């Protein structure tokens, strides 16, 4: 019954072996496989998330961070009504190392960096939604006992409200590739943004596309951040 109420994804199981039974976080993760409602409440308390609502989606990732040399866990908690969420970094003893509020997390993954011993945490999250409107963003964080935001860009945006107005109706679709290039393994992000403009056809009661534009930008990793390549 509870599984119908709470969607719980465990993007985990990698590299958890070897953790001691006395650790606080590992048994908590194991308990997510069950249907116990109190587990979700314990997650909030253990991770120090002060929310009246219970998360509707929980994701857990075990990064490999050679520089830190400790057992780290990333908990991603997503909420509905309104859509929002958190990423929380802990060690296996349950100590909270860092916490960031993002949006409702649609996807989360790790990318190994060629020129750094940190993993890159990549998130696509919905940050705002309303009648005919929506905004989603990509985030890239480094992980070194804390989250450091390296890059943020639009992944999707919509303003499509069928009313007689001078405001433009549009959608924006973002996409990116993160690659290491050259002999020095410099990291670059190639970001593509497609803009589509619409008008509302009163007679047909539907949106019609009137314009489409695509823009490309390249970001290079310089001084700890991805910046637009000149």
C-alpha positions in Angstrom: 0.0 0.0 0.0 2.7 2.4 0.9 4.5 1.8 -2.3 1.5 3.2 -4.1 1.8 6.4 -2.0 5.5 6.9 -2.0 7.8 6.3 -5.0 11.2 5.3 -3.8 14.1 4.8 -6.2 17.3 3.4 -4.8 20.1 4.4 -7.3 22.5 2.7 -5.0 24.0 -0.6 -4.1 27.4 0.2 -5.6 30.4 0.1 -3.2 28.3 -0.2 -0.1 29.8 -3.5 0.9 32.3 -3.3 3.7 30.4 -0.7 5.7 30.3 -1.6 9.4 27.0 -2.7 11.0 27.4 0.1 13.6 27.2 2.8 10.9 24.0 4.8 11.1 23.4 5.4 7.4 23.8 1.9 6.0 20.9 0.3 7.9 18.8 3.3 7.0 19.5 2.7 3.4 18.7 -1.0 3.7 15.4 -0.2 5.4 14.3 1.8 2.3 13.7 -1.6 0.6 10.7 -2.2 2.8 7.3 -0.5 3.2 7.8 1.0 6.6 6.3 4.5 6.7 8.4 5.4 9.7 11.6 4.9 7.6 10.7 8.0 5.5 10.2 10.0 8.7 13.6 8.7 10.0 15.2 9.8 6.8 14.0 13.4 7.3 15.2 13.4 10.9 18.5 11.8 10.2 19.3 14.1 7.3 18.1 17.2 9.2 15.5 18.2 6.6 12.9 20.3 8.3 9.8 19.6 6.1 6.2 19.1 7.0 5.7 16.9 4.0 7.2 13.4 3.5 9.4 13.0 0.4 7.7 11.3 -2.5 11.0 10.1 -4.0 14.3 9.2 -2.4 17.5 8.5 -4.4 20.8 7.4 -2.9 24.1 7.4 -4.6 27.5 6.3 -3.3 30.2 8.4 -4.9 33.9 7.6 -5.1 35.9 10.5 -3.9 39.6 9.5 -3.7 40.6 12.9 -2.4 38.4 12.6 0.7 39.1 8.9 1.3 35.9 8.4 3.3 32.5 6.7 2.9 30.2 9.3 1.5 26.5 9.0 0.6 24.3 11.4 -1.4 20.6 11.4 -0.5 18.3 13.2 -3.0 14.9 13.9 -1.5 12.1 15.1 -3.8 8.7 16.5 -2.9 5.5 17.2 -4.6 3.1 20.0 -3.9 4.9 22.3 -4.5 7.8 20.6 -6.4 11.1 21.0 -4.7 13.9 18.9 -3.2 17.3 18.6 -1.5 20.6 16.9 -1.9 22.3 15.9 1.4 25.9 14.7 1.7 26.6 12.4 4.7 29.3 10.1 5.8 28.5 6.5 6.8 28.2 7.5 10.5 25.3 9.8 9.6 27.2 13.1 10.0 25.7 15.8 7.7 28.5 17.3 5.7 26.5 19.5 3.4 22.9 20.2 2.2 21.6 22.1 -0.9 18.1 22.9 -1.9 17.4 22.2 -5.5 14.2 21.4 -7.4 12.2 18.2 -7.8 15.0 15.9 -9.0 14.1 14.3 -12.3 17.5 12.6 -12.8 20.8 12.4 -10.8 24.1 10.8 -11.9 27.8 10.8 -11.3 30.5 11.7 -13.9 34.2 10.8 -13.2 36.4 13.8 -13.8 39.6 13.3 -15.8 41.5 16.2 -14.3 40.2 16.0 -10.7 39.8 13.3 -8.1 36.2 14.5 -7.3 33.2 13.0 -8.9 30.9 15.4 -10.7 27.3 15.2 -9.5 24.9 16.0 -12.4 21.2 16.8 -11.6 18.2 17.8 -13.8 15.5 19.3 -11.5 12.2 21.1 -11.9 12.5 24.4 -10.0 9.2 26.0 -10.8 5.8 25.1 -12.2 2.5 26.8 -12.7 -0.5 27.1 -15.1 1.1 26.9 -18.5 4.6 27.6 -17.1 7.6 25.4 -16.0 11.3 25.8 -15.4 13.9 23.0 -15.1 17.6 23.4 -14.6 20.8 21.3 -15.0 23.2 21.5 -12.0 26.8 20.2 -11.8 28.4 20.0 -8.4 31.8 18.8 -7.2 32.0 16.7 -4.1 34.7 17.3 -1.6 33.1 16.9 1.9 30.7 19.6 0.5 28.8 20.4 -2.6 30.3 23.1 -4.8 28.1 24.3 -7.7 30.3 24.3 -10.8 27.6 25.0 -13.4 23.9 25.7 -13.8 21.8 26.0 -17.0 18.3 25.8 -18.3 17.2 22.2 -19.2 13.6 23.1 -20.0 11.3 26.2 -19.8 7.8 26.7 -21.0 5.4 29.6 -21.1 2.3 28.5 -23.0 -0.9 30.0 -21.7 -3.7 30.2 -24.2 -5.0 33.7 -23.6 -5.1 36.8 -25.8 -1.9 38.5 -24.7 1.1 40.3 -26.1 3.4 38.0 -24.1 5.1 35.4 -26.2 4.4 31.8 -25.8 7.5 29.6 -26.0 9.4 26.5 -25.1 13.2 26.2 -24.5 14.9 22.8 -24.6 18.5 22.5 -23.2 21.0 19.7 -23.6 24.7 19.3 -22.9 27.7 17.1 -23.2 30.5 17.0 -20.7 33.8 15.8 -22.2 37.5 15.8 -21.6 39.5 17.0 -24.6 43.1 17.2 -25.7 46.2 15.8 -24.1 45.8 17.9 -21.0 42.3 16.4 -20.4 40.7 19.9 -20.2 37.0 19.5 -19.4 34.4 21.3 -21.6 30.7 21.5 -21.6 29.0 21.9 -25.0 25.5 23.3 -24.2 22.7 23.5 -26.8 19.6 25.5 -26.3 16.6 25.4 -28.7 14.0 28.1 -28.5 10.6 27.5 -30.1 8.0 30.3 -30.3 4.3 29.7 -30.6 1.0 31.6 -31.1 -2.4 30.6 -29.9 -4.8 29.8 -32.8 -8.2 30.8 -31.4 -10.1 29.1 -34.3 -8.3 25.8 -33.9 -7.8 26.2 -30.1 -4.2 25.1 -30.3 -0.7 26.4 -30.3 1.1 26.8 -33.7 4.9 27.1 -34.0 6.1 30.3 -35.7 9.8 30.3 -35.0 12.7 28.0 -33.9 16.2 29.0 -33.1 19.2 27.0 -31.8 22.1 28.4 -29.8 25.4 26.6 -28.9 27.8 27.6 -26.1 31.0 26.0 -24.9 32.1 26.2 -21.3 35.6 25.4 -20.1 36.6 24.4 -16.6 38.7 27.3 -15.3 39.6 28.1 -11.6 37.0 25.6 -10.2 34.1 26.6 -12.4 32.7 26.1 -15.9 32.8 29.5 -17.7 31.9 30.5 -21.3 34.8 29.8 -23.6 36.0 32.9 -25.4 
